Amino acid sequence: MKLKKQDGFLHLVAYLLICIIFAITVYACLDILELIEVPEEYSVSTWLSKHSGDATQVAKTEKDELQNDSQKTRIEFENETEEASNTQFDVSQLNTYTSATQASTNHYMQNEGFLYYHQLDHYAKLIYEELEKNLENMKSGTYNIQFGKTFNDLLHEQNGEQILNESFQLAINALNFDHPDLFYLDVSKIYLLTKITTKLWITTYEVEIGSSQGQSYLNPSFANEADVNQAIARVEAEKQKIKSGLNGNLEKQIKGVHDYLVDQLEYEGTLTKDNIYNLYGAMVNHSTVCEGYARSFKYLMDDLGVPCLIACGVAINSSGETENHAWNYVLLNGNWYAVDVTWDDPVIVGRGTISKSVKYKYYLKGSDEFFTNHTEDGNIVGDANFRYPTLSTKNYEK
């Protein structure tokens, strides 16, 4: 009897093992044939692809990792160097790494205009780059950009959803400030949409960005792509008109742009008109607030090839009141200077004119003078705290 019971037990074990092997085989086949969706960490095909490559594949992976590392923000690098100070290793290596990173940052500060992009985290950069690639498609107002499973691993993490949402907000606002010509988009109506699929107890996340339920994310002033293209043409025509009046060296051309905006734009104090916060309101309607002045100046500097950015913060106005404000930083002859076109165009009561001392009070200023009533904070969205280049301490001198 004992032998029969043992034989029965062994048969049961063998049967269970066969069932398990069969289930694993079926699972692997379905995964390899892509008949089921499986997260990368549980995917047999992913494991095989990672372990079946030769030295060339390994080298490619290392190269990809190096590229990802090079995309770290300045803030991340500073955190790393603080941690490194507590680690014993060759200090000369740290100095070399620090010098290389600083050189890269300086090169950007000297030659690039897209400050906000370079301070985004890895996920935000991915979002920014895809949005930038699809700007032409987004003129329809309903085009959705598909990211597929790009953020699947992140969304399986405990705080993944929060991280992705924050990266999305930073990316879309950075894009909006880096590209003042995107006046036709209402970024508040562009959404991060997540599709959740569960098969065989495995959850997969797919992400897209764009319209929610077919609702347009165009600026309400523009009904469709034809309206957008017509508006862009009007802005371009105004730009060409301004450029035709520029001459002389680079500083004179910058001054020419500054003067045109001061002479032609009017500050919209009632806040009741359309497009007063964007490029179109400034360039076409000639009625805007500080953000429109700053966007116009950057738009024209970008066209001239002059590194320029929109800075945000608070400022103390002539009435002694503190207000949210926007202005520009521009690179000239190797130094950064501040330009506040809005405050160089004060509201004149009656038939008075602007004196030169008023018209250029905030033109190409250094930090010693400019920061007496301007304070930068870089919070274009939430508590983002984007950083700005260091200004020359002294004002520009010809």
Order of alpha helices (4+ residues) and beta strands (2+ residues): alpha-alpha-alpha-alpha-alpha-alpha-beta-alpha-alpha-beta-beta-alpha-alpha-beta-alpha-beta-alpha-beta-beta-beta-alpha-alpha-beta
